Amino acid sequence: MKLILTLIIVALSSSALAQSDQAPLGLKWGVSQTEITALGAEFREEKEDSYGKGVVFTKLPQVIADAEIVLGSFGYNDRLYRIVIISKSFANDPFGSSVLSRYNSLSSLLSEKYGKPSVNHRLGDSIYAEPRYFLSGVNNGRTSWYTNFKTPEIFVQLGLLAEDSSSGRWKIIYENAAIKKDFDKVKQSREKNAL
Amino acid sequence: MRLPPLVGQMKNVLIVILLTSVIALASVLGLVLQDTEQPNSDLDRDMTRVRAEIVEARRESEKYSSGLVKSFIDLRLSVLQATDAMLDQKRRSLFWRISLRYPNMASAARVAPDQELTEILDELRQAEDRANQARTEAARYSGGLVQSMSLARVAIDDVAISQLRLKFYSAKHGFPILTISAPKANDSATKGKIVQDRDGL
């Protein structure tokens, strides 16, 4: 009986562990740039930025139909901890109706998965409060439109971007909390040493 | 010593022929110089400007090792180099009075009227305004994703400007436009198996 219970616990914990490694688009958290190619991903390396080593994925095991750009950050220890998905441009729509509709459906889906979000929808003042200047406001930084989802394992932010006054995109940022914590520590110590 | 009358006459004829040749040659040279001075100085000005932009585009391209922004800067460089080559060819053809023909080009080579040039210049000014706005936007950020996207937008606008300049010089000096295809937006898109939102996210 004891043996059966132990086996069940081991099976459950390994399944939970496998689940926590699972990142969006068929990727895995914590994998290195070399390991990620084994998952069927291809990428182009970018310059190191404030999130460490960065890549632009050119091929992924899974993609979302209206996603155009997927970026990955591997920190300073070559472990995938941050994924950013940016949609195609929803053009000729200053009201942002099409991109807002997509944003709302994604928000519902992410709420089902990660629980109740913290919503930050702030319309700009003056003309930016008018619906026809919605994307203008986002583009000028006068309107901000994003929703945060947080679990102990992951932080997800769904937001809107605007390229100009009539073209918008949705954006989702995923961050693995545990690896991000390690990255922040390394970053802090690097900054301390640099000063 | 007196020369025989026949030799004296031949000498006079030779002097007349020589003088006539010198005058004819000077007239042709004067005509050539007068004809080519104006277009050459105009072409030289345009070529100087294009070459300065080539130097600047090369310098910008060297800042990046790879990526979307670099690919657009390199595309701009190709357009500028093509413009420079066409202007140089035109300049040489004018100087040596060679008639250029472009049998494989789709668009006919002709000098455009002033109105057409003004329209292209207006288009060019609008594109420059857009690029300046994008530059101001990019300068607001010190790094990160938003700045990368703003820089990509600047690079795309600069490609549009270089293409419009090629169009303008082509219309102004009468040479056909070489078509260079810009990378499509989809070229940068991530490829892979499309899945339902629920499975992918």
Chai-1 contact restraints between the chains, C-beta under 6 A:
chainA,res_idxA,chainB,res_idxB,connection_type,confidence,min_distance_angstrom,max_distance_angstrom,comment,restraint_id
A,P24,B,L201,contact,1.0,0.0,6.0,A-B,restraint_1
A,L25,B,G200,contact,1.0,0.0,6.0,A-B,restraint_2
A,E46,B,G67,contact,1.0,0.0,6.0,A-B,restraint_3
A,D49,B,G143,contact,1.0,0.0,6.0,A-B,restraint_4
A,S50,B,G143,contact,1.0,0.0,6.0,A-B,restraint_5
A,F57,B,T190,contact,1.0,0.0,6.0,A-B,restraint_6
A,K59,B,K191,contact,1.0,0.0,6.0,A-B,restraint_7
A,K59,B,G192,contact,1.0,0.0,6.0,A-B,restraint_8
A,L60,B,T190,contact,1.0,0.0,6.0,A-B,restraint_9
A,L60,B,G192,contact,1.0,0.0,6.0,A-B,restraint_10
A,Q62,B,G192,contact,1.0,0.0,6.0,A-B,restraint_11
A,Q62,B,K193,contact,1.0,0.0,6.0,A-B,restraint_12
A,Q62,B,V195,contact,1.0,0.0,6.0,A-B,restraint_13
A,Q62,B,G200,contact,1.0,0.0,6.0,A-B,restraint_14
A,V63,B,T190,contact,1.0,0.0,6.0,A-B,restraint_15
A,V63,B,G192,contact,1.0,0.0,6.0,A-B,restraint_16
A,V63,B,I194,contact,1.0,0.0,6.0,A-B,restraint_17
A,I64,B,G200,contact,1.0,0.0,6.0,A-B,restraint_18
A,A65,B,I194,contact,1.0,0.0,6.0,A-B,restraint_19
A,E68,B,A189,contact,1.0,0.0,6.0,A-B,restraint_20
A,V70,B,T190,contact,1.0,0.0,6.0,A-B,restraint_21
A,L109,B,D197,contact,1.0,0.0,6.0,A-B,restraint_22
